Amino acid sequence: LPCRVVPMSPRLHRPVMHAADDAAMNAISDPAASAALAEDPQVLSVRTVFISDVHLGTSGCQAEALLDFLRDNGCDTLYLVGDIIDGWQLRRRWYWPQAHNDVVQKLLRKVRKGTRVVYVPGNHDEFARQFLGHQFGGIEVVEDCVHLCADGRRLWVTHGDLYDGVVQCARWLALLGDQAYEFTLRLNRILNRARARLGLPYWSLSGYLKRQVKRAVSYVGDFEAALAREARRRGADGVVCGHIHQPSLRLIDGVLYANDGDWVDSLSALVEHPDGRLEIVWASGFAMAAAAAKVFHGDAAVAPQPVALYDSAEPGRHGSVT
C-alpha cells in the first residue's frame, strides 16, 4: 500500500499534474497549475493538500500555524474538506481576529497564483451548501467530489457529517456536545499554560478523553467504517474526510480511509506527493497526532517520530468541534 503517516518532511518535491473526470460524483479535474507555483526554494511543493476543521471564527482556531503551513507548502490542488468557518459559534458569539482574515486572503491569493481550491462544506459551515456549484474568488464550492491520485487511485472527498448519526438524527445533542467540547478545550488551554511554565510539552486533554472514553472510541470506529462502506459502494478506492478531529490513514476492509485531522487540536493535513503517495503531516508540538495513527509502508507498521517544523506561541488555544 503506497501510503504512510509521517511528520512533515524537511523537503518535498515539485508535482506533476494529472486530470480526472467523474460526473457521477461531482469529480474535479486538476488544472495545469504547476507552472504557476512560485519558484521559491523555501516553499515546499506537493501535488495535493487536504485540510479541514479549521473553525475560523473561534478562539481555538490555530490560524497562525495554518498560515505558516499554507505559506511553506505549495500545491496544485487544495481541498478544504469542511468546517473551515464555524457558523455555529459565530451565531452565538462574534469572533473574527485579523489572523482569520489573513487565512481567507491567503486562500484567495493561492487561487490567483494558479492553485485550484475546492471547498467541500461541513456541518459547521453548512450555510455554504446553498452555494453549491458556484465560485467565490475562484474557490469552487461542491457537495463532494472524487480526487484522482497520480497513481490512478480514486478518492471520494467528503466532510463526513452526513454519515454521523448524531449530527443527522439528534442535532440538539451535537450542539450540546459542541459546547461541552469547547469547555474542555478552554480547560485544556489553561492546563497547557501551566505545563509550559513548568517546562513540560503540550498535552491534549481532549485527545486523551477521546482515547479513554469507550463510547467515543466506538463512535469513531463506527464513523470510519460507515465512510469506508460508502466509498466502496460508490466505486472509489478510498475516502478523504474530516469532521471527527482525528487524523488517520489506514485500510478498512480493503478501502483506504484518510482523515486529515484539524487545525484546532491536531494541526494536521493530508498531502499527496507527485507519485501518488499519501502522508499525514502536522506542526511541531502536536505529536499526539502520531499516537492516533500508524505509518503504513508495505506490510510494516512503524510508529512515526514528530519533526519540529512550526512553533506556536500558545499551542493550547482551542475552540469548537464537530
DOSE-286296 format. One record per residue (C-alpha): residue in one letter; z, x, y; residue number from 0. Coordinates in Angstrom, 2 decimals. Example, Ala and Ser with C-alpha at 12.3 -4.5 7.8 and 13.67 -1.06 7.14 Angstrom:
2
 res       z       x       y   n
   A    7.80   12.30   -4.50   0
   S    7.14   13.67   -1.06   1
This chain:
322
 res       z       x       y   n
   L    0.00    0.00    0.00   0
   P   -1.16    1.76    3.22   1
   C    1.75    0.71    5.40   2
   R    5.17    2.05    6.26   3
   V    8.08    1.60    8.63   4
   V    8.92    4.67   10.67   5
   P   10.34    5.64   14.06   6
   M    7.90    6.25   16.90   7
   S    5.70    9.26   16.26   8
   P    5.55   12.02   18.84   9
   R    1.76   11.70   18.94  10
   L   -0.69    9.04   17.81  11
   H   -4.48    9.31   17.65  12
   R   -7.09    7.52   19.74  13
   P   -8.51    4.48   17.92  14
   V  -11.94    3.36   16.81  15
   M  -12.71   -0.35   17.27  16
   H  -13.90   -2.90   14.74  17
   A  -14.64   -6.61   15.09  18
   A  -13.53   -9.76   13.29  19
   D  -14.64  -13.38   13.30  20
   D  -12.91  -16.31   11.59  21
   A  -13.34  -19.68   13.30  22
   A  -11.16  -21.41   10.72  23
   M   -8.03  -19.69   12.02  24
   N   -8.96  -19.03   15.66  25
   A   -9.94  -15.44   14.92  26
   I  -10.10  -12.86   17.67  27
   S  -12.96  -10.36   17.92  28
   D  -11.81   -6.94   19.00  29
   P  -13.59   -5.61   22.13  30
   A  -15.08   -2.18   22.52  31
   A  -12.23   -1.15   24.77  32
   S  -11.62    2.39   23.62  33
   A  -13.74    3.93   26.36  34
   A  -11.70    2.14   29.00  35
   L   -8.45    3.84   27.97  36
   A   -7.31    6.42   30.49  37
   E   -7.88   10.00   29.37  38
   D   -4.26   10.92   29.90  39
   P   -2.95   13.36   27.28  40
   Q    0.56   11.98   27.78  41
   V   -0.48    8.45   26.77  42
   L   -0.29    7.75   23.04  43
   S   -3.04    5.54   21.66  44
   V   -3.25    3.26   18.64  45
   R   -5.73    0.64   17.60  46
   T   -3.45   -2.41   17.90  47
   V    0.06   -3.20   19.13  48
   F    2.06   -6.34   18.30  49
   I    5.17   -7.21   20.34  50
   S    7.21  -10.39   20.51  51
   D   10.52  -11.89   21.62  52
   V   10.69  -10.10   24.96  53
   H   12.60  -13.02   26.53  54
   L   11.68  -12.35   30.14  55
   G   13.97  -14.47   32.29  56
   T   17.18  -13.48   30.53  57
   S   19.70  -10.78   31.36  58
   G   19.31   -9.41   27.86  59
   C   15.62   -8.59   28.14  60
   Q   15.18   -4.82   27.90  61
   A   12.35   -4.81   30.44  62
   E   12.69   -1.17   31.45  63
   A   12.42    0.04   27.84  64
   L    9.40   -2.19   27.30  65
   L    7.75   -0.82   30.44  66
   D    8.24    2.69   29.11  67
   F    6.68    1.67   25.80  68
   L    3.68   -0.02   27.45  69
   R    3.19    2.95   29.76  70
   D    3.31    5.53   26.96  71
   N    1.24    3.64   24.36  72
   G   -2.38    2.70   24.90  73
   C   -4.21    0.33   22.57  74
   D   -7.47   -1.55   22.25  75
   T   -5.79   -4.88   21.45  76
   L   -2.30   -6.04   22.36  77
   Y   -0.87   -9.15   20.72  78
   L    2.00  -10.96   22.47  79
   V    3.46  -12.80   19.48  80
   G    5.59  -15.40   21.22  81
   D    8.83  -15.78   23.18  82
   I    7.53  -13.46   25.88  83
   I    9.07  -15.67   28.59  84
   D   12.27  -17.57   27.84  85
   G   11.69  -21.05   29.20  86
   W   14.86  -22.36   27.55  87
   Q   17.06  -20.00   29.54  88
   L   15.12  -20.35   32.79  89
   R   15.62  -24.11   32.72  90
   R   19.38  -23.55   32.52  91
   R   19.62  -20.67   34.98  92
   W   17.00  -18.82   37.01  93
   Y   16.99  -15.10   36.37  94
   W   13.93  -13.02   37.24  95
   P   14.55   -9.46   38.50  96
   Q   11.83   -7.10   39.67  97
   A   11.63   -5.37   36.27  98
   H   10.45   -8.63   34.73  99
   N    7.72   -8.91   37.36 100
   D    6.77   -5.33   36.54 101
   V    6.26   -6.22   32.86 102
   V    3.88   -9.06   33.78 103
   Q    2.00   -6.81   36.20 104
   K    1.75   -4.09   33.55 105
   L    0.20   -6.52   31.08 106
   L   -2.34   -7.68   33.66 107
   R   -3.13   -4.07   34.52 108
   K   -3.82   -3.32   30.86 109
   V   -6.35   -6.15   30.81 110
   R   -8.09   -4.75   33.89 111
   K   -8.29   -1.33   32.21 112
   G  -10.01   -2.75   29.13 113
   T   -7.24   -3.72   26.70 114
   R   -7.67   -7.11   25.10 115
   V   -4.40   -9.04   25.42 116
   V   -3.89  -12.09   23.18 117
   Y   -0.93  -14.38   23.77 118
   V    0.43  -16.49   20.89 119
   P    3.23  -18.66   22.36 120
   G    6.52  -19.25   20.53 121
   N    9.27  -21.83   20.83 122
   H   10.96  -20.33   23.90 123
   D    7.64  -20.23   25.77 124
   E    6.24  -23.39   24.19 125
   F    5.17  -24.56   27.67 126
   A    2.22  -22.16   27.32 127
   R    0.88  -24.13   24.34 128
   Q   -0.54  -26.70   26.74 129
   F   -2.95  -23.97   27.91 130
   L   -4.40  -23.04   24.50 131
   G   -7.98  -21.83   24.83 132
   H   -7.52  -20.76   28.45 133
   Q   -7.18  -17.34   30.03 134
   F   -4.74  -16.20   32.71 135
   G   -5.71  -12.97   34.40 136
   G   -7.79  -12.18   31.32 137
   I   -4.91  -12.82   28.89 138
   E   -6.11  -15.19   26.15 139
   V   -3.77  -17.98   25.05 140
   V   -4.20  -19.07   21.42 141
   E   -2.11  -21.04   18.93 142
   D   -2.56  -18.41   16.22 143
   C   -5.31  -16.04   15.13 144
   V   -6.50  -13.62   12.49 145
   H   -6.50   -9.88   13.09 146
   L   -8.93   -7.76   11.09 147
   C   -7.45   -4.32   10.36 148
   A   -9.58   -1.20   10.32 149
   D   -9.23   -1.08    6.53 150
   G  -10.51   -4.64    6.15 151
   R   -7.21   -6.50    5.65 152
   R   -6.93   -9.87    7.38 153
   L   -3.57  -10.58    9.02 154
   W   -2.61  -14.02   10.22 155
   V   -0.78  -13.74   13.57 156
   T    1.75  -16.46   14.47 157
   H    5.13  -16.53   16.20 158
   G    6.72  -18.25   13.21 159
   D    8.79  -21.01   14.81 160
   L    6.55  -23.71   13.34 161
   Y    7.84  -22.62    9.92 162
   D   11.51  -22.62   10.95 163
   G   13.17  -25.79    9.68 164
   V   15.99  -25.57   12.23 165
   V   13.63  -25.46   15.21 166
   Q   11.36  -28.19   13.84 167
   C   13.91  -30.59   12.35 168
   A   17.10  -30.00   14.35 169
   R   16.12  -28.85   17.82 170
   W   19.61  -29.59   19.17 171
   L   21.02  -27.14   16.61 172
   A   18.51  -24.50   17.66 173
   L   19.55  -24.93   21.31 174
   L   23.22  -24.73   20.36 175
   G   22.56  -21.63   18.30 176
   D   20.66  -20.11   21.22 177
   Q   23.72  -20.42   23.45 178
   A   26.04  -19.10   20.75 179
   Y   23.79  -16.10   20.21 180
   E   23.68  -15.43   23.95 181
   F   27.50  -15.38   23.97 182
   T   27.51  -12.96   21.04 183
   L   25.14  -10.64   22.85 184
   R   27.22  -10.74   26.03 185
   L   30.22   -9.72   23.93 186
   N   28.07   -7.03   22.35 187
   R   27.23   -5.71   25.80 188
   I   30.92   -5.34   26.72 189
   L   31.69   -3.73   23.37 190
   N   28.97   -1.12   23.73 191
   R   30.00   -0.22   27.25 192
   A   33.42    0.63   25.81 193
   R   31.81    2.58   22.97 194
   A   29.70    4.52   25.47 195
   R   32.86    5.59   27.36 196
   L   34.24    6.91   24.06 197
   G   31.05    8.80   23.34 198
   L   30.11    6.52   20.45 199
   P   26.50    5.46   19.74 200
   Y   25.09    1.98   20.26 201
   W   26.06   -0.59   17.63 202
   S   24.61   -4.09   17.28 203
   L   27.23   -6.79   16.79 204
   S   24.56   -9.45   16.39 205
   G   22.74   -7.37   13.79 206
   Y   25.98   -6.83   11.89 207
   L   26.75  -10.55   11.86 208
   K   23.23  -11.36   10.66 209
   R   23.64   -9.00    7.72 210
   Q   27.15  -10.19    6.82 211
   V   26.80  -13.96    7.05 212
   K   25.32  -15.18    3.76 213
   R   23.72  -18.23    5.35 214
   A   21.94  -16.02    7.89 215
   V   20.67  -13.76    5.10 216
   S   19.46  -16.82    3.18 217
   Y   17.80  -18.24    6.31 218
   V   15.89  -15.01    6.93 219
   G   14.76  -14.85    3.31 220
   D   13.56  -18.47    3.34 221
   F   11.71  -17.91    6.62 222
   E    9.92  -14.82    5.34 223
   A    8.95  -16.48    2.05 224
   A    7.61  -19.57    3.84 225
   L    5.35  -17.49    6.08 226
   A    4.11  -15.37    3.17 227
   R    3.21  -18.54    1.24 228
   E    1.35  -19.96    4.23 229
   A   -0.55  -16.71    4.76 230
   R   -1.64  -16.80    1.12 231
   R   -2.70  -20.45    1.47 232
   R   -4.85  -19.51    4.47 233
   G   -6.54  -16.75    2.51 234
   A   -5.03  -13.93    4.58 235
   D   -3.79  -10.63    3.21 236
   G   -0.64  -10.79    5.29 237
   V    1.17  -12.27    8.26 238
   V    2.45  -10.81   11.52 239
   C    5.22  -12.76   13.23 240
   G    8.37  -12.52   15.32 241
   H   10.95  -15.26   16.00 242
   I   13.96  -14.03   13.99 243
   H   14.52  -10.71   15.82 244
   Q   14.50   -8.72   12.60 245
   P   11.78   -6.05   12.21 246
   S   10.39   -5.82    8.70 247
   L    7.31   -4.59    6.87 248
   R    7.18   -5.39    3.15 249
   L    5.33   -7.17    0.37 250
   I    6.39  -10.66   -0.69 251
   D    4.66  -11.72   -3.90 252
   G    1.68   -9.54   -3.05 253
   V    1.40  -10.74    0.56 254
   L    2.18   -8.35    3.42 255
   Y    4.97   -9.67    5.65 256
   A    5.26   -7.92    9.02 257
   N    7.81   -8.86   11.67 258
   D    7.51   -6.84   14.88 259
   G   11.15   -7.43   15.89 260
   D   12.12   -7.99   19.53 261
   W   12.88   -6.42   22.91 262
   V   16.41   -7.80   23.16 263
   D   18.23   -6.18   20.27 264
   S   15.92   -4.10   18.07 265
   L   13.49   -2.83   20.73 266
   S   10.71   -2.59   18.18 267
   A    6.98   -3.15   17.85 268
   L    4.33   -3.13   15.13 269
   V    1.38   -0.77   15.59 270
   E   -1.87   -0.29   13.70 271
   H   -3.42    3.18   13.51 272
   P   -7.18    3.81   13.60 273
   D   -7.28    3.95    9.78 274
   G   -5.50    0.60    9.38 275
   R   -2.03    1.99    8.60 276
   L    0.78   -0.18    9.94 277
   E    4.08    1.09   11.32 278
   I    7.15   -0.44   12.89 279
   V    8.24    1.68   15.85 280
   W   11.23    1.37   18.13 281
   A   13.03    3.00   21.05 282
   S   15.81    5.56   20.68 283
   G   19.40    4.43   20.45 284
   F   18.45    1.44   18.32 285
   A   18.42    2.95   14.86 286
   M   19.74   -0.28   13.37 287
   A   16.09   -1.35   13.13 288
   A   15.74    1.15   10.32 289
   A   18.58   -0.47    8.41 290
   A   16.74   -3.78    8.40 291
   A   13.61   -2.37    6.76 292
   K   12.42    0.29    4.34 293
   V    9.48    2.66    4.52 294
   F    6.56    1.72    2.30 295
   H    4.39    4.64    1.27 296
   G    2.64    4.10   -2.02 297
   D    5.26    3.18   -4.61 298
   A    8.09    5.04   -2.89 299
   A   10.63    3.55   -0.50 300
   V   12.24    6.06    1.84 301
   A   14.94    5.43    4.44 302
   P   13.47    6.30    7.89 303
   Q   15.24    8.59   10.36 304
   P   15.06    7.46   14.01 305
   V   13.40    9.72   16.55 306
   A   14.64    9.75   20.15 307
   L   11.81    8.73   22.46 308
   Y   13.27    6.46   25.12 309
   D   16.72    6.36   26.65 310
   S   18.21    3.14   28.01 311
   A   20.95    3.30   30.63 312
   E   22.56    0.15   29.27 313
   P   21.43   -0.32   25.66 314
   G   23.89   -3.16   25.23 315
   R   22.16   -5.61   27.58 316
   H   21.04   -8.68   25.72 317
   G   20.15  -12.35   26.19 318
   S   18.57  -15.29   24.42 319
   V   17.25  -15.65   20.91 320
   T   15.19  -17.96   18.71 321
